[in-house]
Amino acid sequence: MVLSAILKEGSAYLKEKKVEEPRLCAEIILAHLLNLRRIDLYLYPEKEVAERERVLFKRLLTRRGQGEPLQYLTGEVTFCGLIFRVRRGVFIPRPETELLVQAAVDKISGLPGKKRILEVGTGCGAIGLALANRQFYCLATPISDAEILLIDKSLPAVRTARENRRRLRIISNRVRIQQEDFSAFAGRTGKKFEVIVSNPPYVPLTERRNLSKEVRREPEKALFGGPDGLNFIRILITESRRILAAGGYLIFEIGYGQAERIISLLEKAGFKLDKVIKDLAGIDRVVVCQKHGSA
């Protein structure tokens, strides 16, 4: 079969399985499999596709039709203009999280002296390594002398983040990645951080049935934050207060309808709210707050 025919067949299959944007999904999967650009599928519609490649394409289509995320099939996701490896068992970063990265860059760039940055729950390393990419390739900015530590409790996540660090050619002694439980780390570290960033699990367990089957394929510990979605956020706020430097910033992502309760938690913990950033849908998405006091 030629490209145009196999693409038409794949699109029809995904449409039958009620996959969103079936044509686009088929294009991405086929281009990835054949190591082509998507435009090449249309520039060379009569290109022959070998039988082995047809079989592999059908296997990937079947997995997509069963609800496996497209990013797990291709093994990569684009975030902040960078390509990150992702795999089963590792959370897939979303475009709205780029708002968090920009907020962190703004605050880090405005801080005097040497900065220490901590990312909690790094997953594939998207947030911390995006900051590191700015650090090493935008050396004219004040972020260039920052030290960044990425931690995650999940070993698959840590391994994936380290792979992405290598792929992005980021110097490992300036951006360290460790397998750590955050509470245990906060209890024993003697360091203070100027900025802590996180995209924590914040989906309430009651919302499980409302999630798409694609999202439900991602690791539950990276998604769900207990009955009200705030279990880990409470830990994040409490432990960050212990290890932030005076005047340091905590910047993290939140879910729909959580801002008011989170602001209350922050005030009780001794944080000053700087701002809440809305995403393109007008939903409160990123909280930026500052530590009060001198301790």
Buried (B, 14 or more C-beta within 10 A) or exposed (E): BEBBEBBEBBBEBBBEBEBEEBBBBBBBBBBBBBEBEEEBBEEEEEBEBEEEBBEBBBEBBEBBBEBBBBBBBBEBBEBBEBEBBBBEBBBBBBEBBBBBBBBBBEBBBEBEEEBBBBBBBBBBBBBBBBBBBBBBEEEEBBBBEBBBBBBBBBEBBBBBBBBBBEBBEBEEEEBBBEBBEBBEBBEEBEEBBBBBBBBBBBBBBEEEEEBEEBBEBBBEBBBBBBEBBBBBBBBBBBBBBEBBBEEBBBBBBBBBEBBEBBBEBBEEBEBEBBEBBBBEEEBBBBBBBBBBEEE
